Amino acid sequence: MERIKSMKIFKQLFLFFIFGFIYFIIETIWKGHLTHWSMFIVAGIIGTLIGNINEYIPWEMPFLL
């Protein structure tokens, strides 16, 4: 049980840093200069939320719900 809990935490952190890093790089390339560090945090939070959609919403759920 403890291992499953630690794997879920690792997954959340992994999603957070990957999405944050990808957004940070894309915005830096697009603007031509570094973006604000808070955008890394925002992108990480949003990426984590998007990554968790499949955990809470089953595939069998009707689209309109």
C-alpha positions as CSV (number, residue, x, y, z in Angstrom):
1,M,0.0,0.0,0.0
2,E,2.8,2.4,0.9
3,R,4.5,1.7,-2.4
4,I,1.4,2.5,-4.4
5,K,1.0,5.8,-2.5
6,S,4.6,6.8,-3.2
7,M,4.2,5.9,-6.9
8,K,1.1,8.2,-7.1
9,I,3.1,11.0,-5.6
10,F,6.0,10.3,-8.0
11,K,3.6,10.4,-10.9
12,Q,2.2,13.8,-9.8
13,L,5.7,15.3,-9.4
14,F,6.8,13.9,-12.7
15,L,3.8,15.4,-14.5
16,F,4.3,18.7,-12.7
17,F,7.9,19.1,-13.7
18,I,7.5,17.7,-17.3
19,F,4.6,20.0,-18.2
20,G,6.2,23.0,-16.4
21,F,9.5,22.4,-18.2
22,I,7.9,21.9,-21.6
23,Y,5.8,25.1,-21.3
24,F,8.8,27.1,-20.0
25,I,10.9,26.0,-23.0
26,I,8.2,26.7,-25.6
27,E,7.4,30.1,-24.2
28,T,11.1,31.0,-24.0
29,I,11.7,30.0,-27.6
30,W,8.5,31.8,-28.7
31,K,9.3,35.1,-26.9
32,G,13.1,34.9,-27.5
33,H,13.8,35.5,-23.8
34,L,13.2,33.9,-20.4
35,T,9.7,33.8,-19.2
36,H,8.6,34.5,-15.5
37,W,9.2,31.6,-13.2
38,S,5.6,31.6,-12.0
39,M,4.6,30.3,-15.4
40,F,6.5,27.1,-14.7
41,I,4.3,26.6,-11.6
42,V,1.1,27.4,-13.4
43,A,1.9,25.1,-16.3
44,G,2.9,22.3,-13.8
45,I,-0.4,22.6,-12.0
46,I,-2.5,22.6,-15.1
47,G,-0.5,19.7,-16.6
48,T,-1.0,17.7,-13.4
49,L,-4.8,18.3,-13.5
50,I,-5.0,17.3,-17.2
51,G,-2.9,14.2,-16.5
52,N,-5.3,13.2,-13.8
53,I,-8.4,13.3,-15.9
54,N,-8.1,9.7,-16.8
55,E,-7.8,8.7,-13.2
56,Y,-11.2,10.1,-12.2
57,I,-13.3,10.1,-15.3
58,P,-14.0,6.6,-16.8
59,W,-13.8,6.0,-20.5
60,E,-17.4,4.7,-20.4
61,M,-18.8,8.0,-19.3
62,P,-21.0,9.7,-22.0
63,F,-19.4,12.7,-23.6
64,L,-22.0,15.3,-22.6
65,L,-21.5,14.5,-18.9
